[in-house]
Amino acid sequence: MCRMMIFRGHCTCCNQPQTWVDLTQELSCLEAKNNGWFGGCRRGILVEEHDFNQECPVCHEEDEGIGGLDESHIMPLQQTSQTQSSLGKRAAGDRGESSDGSKKQKT
């Protein structure tokens, strides 16, 4: 018999009922594995429900200070007005090679 383990509970902040899908497990029996799919056995699937309480994703984002923000509130991480050349950096193809293609050794 195959087993499916489902974790259900309530959010510890908003107390809304939650099913934690990312924790759900499907455990196939040998017969189902040989048939190639979960539940593909004569005895079917036994569903086990386990209690599990934690913050829901919405409350977790609010707790981290990022919930409810749209793109207009997010600060840009980089200034796009400056290019590599204006910062004094070389481009990837510019390796400081001389005109004959050989590198000069520093002494």
C-alpha positions in Angstrom: 0.0 0.0 0.0 1.3 3.5 -0.9 1.3 6.2 1.7 0.7 9.9 1.3 1.8 12.1 4.3 0.0 15.4 4.4 0.9 18.1 6.9 -2.0 20.4 8.0 -2.4 22.9 10.8 -2.9 26.6 11.4 -0.8 29.7 11.0 0.7 30.7 14.3 0.0 34.4 13.5 -3.3 34.7 11.7 -4.7 31.3 12.8 -5.9 30.5 9.3 -6.0 26.8 8.3 -3.1 25.7 6.1 -2.0 22.7 4.2 1.8 22.7 3.9 2.1 21.3 0.3 5.9 21.5 0.2 6.1 19.0 3.1 3.7 16.5 1.5 5.3 13.2 0.8 4.3 10.4 -1.5 5.8 7.0 -0.5 5.3 4.3 -3.1 5.1 0.7 -2.2 7.2 -1.9 -4.2 4.2 -2.9 -6.4 3.5 0.7 -7.3 7.2 1.3 -8.1 7.1 -1.8 -10.4 4.0 -0.5 -12.1 5.7 2.9 -12.6 3.3 5.3 -10.8 2.3 6.4 -7.3 -0.9 4.5 -6.2 -0.5 2.0 -9.0 -1.0 -1.0 -6.6 -4.0 -3.2 -5.7 -4.3 -1.8 -2.1 -4.4 1.9 -3.1 -3.2 4.9 -1.1 -3.3 5.4 2.7 -3.5 9.1 3.5 -1.9 10.1 6.8 -2.6 13.6 8.1 -0.1 15.1 10.6 -0.5 18.3 12.6 2.0 21.0 11.8 1.7 24.7 12.8 3.9 27.4 11.5 3.6 30.9 10.0 2.0 31.0 6.6 4.0 32.5 3.7 2.0 35.8 3.9 2.6 36.3 7.6 6.3 35.2 7.2 6.8 37.9 4.5 5.2 40.6 6.7 7.4 39.5 9.6 10.5 39.9 7.3 9.4 43.4 6.3 8.8 42.5 2.6 5.1 41.6 2.6 2.7 43.9 0.8 5.4 45.8 -1.0 5.0 46.4 -4.7 7.8 47.3 -7.2 7.4 51.1 -6.6 8.6 50.6 -3.0 11.6 48.5 -3.8 14.9 50.4 -3.9 17.1 49.7 -7.0 20.2 47.7 -6.2 22.3 49.2 -8.9 22.6 52.5 -10.6 22.0 52.0 -14.3 23.3 55.4 -15.4 26.9 54.4 -14.9 28.6 52.0 -17.3 31.7 50.0 -16.8 33.8 52.5 -18.8 32.7 55.4 -16.7 33.7 53.4 -13.6 37.2 52.9 -15.0 36.8 49.2 -15.6 37.8 47.3 -18.7 35.4 45.4 -20.9 35.7 41.6 -21.0 37.5 41.6 -24.4 39.9 44.4 -23.5 42.8 42.6 -21.7 45.5 45.2 -22.2 47.2 43.3 -24.9 49.8 45.0 -27.2 49.3 45.2 -30.9 51.4 42.1 -31.7 49.1 39.9 -29.5 51.8 39.0 -26.9 51.6 40.1 -23.3 54.4 42.1 -21.7 55.9 40.8 -18.5 56.2 43.3 -15.6 59.7 43.5 -14.1 
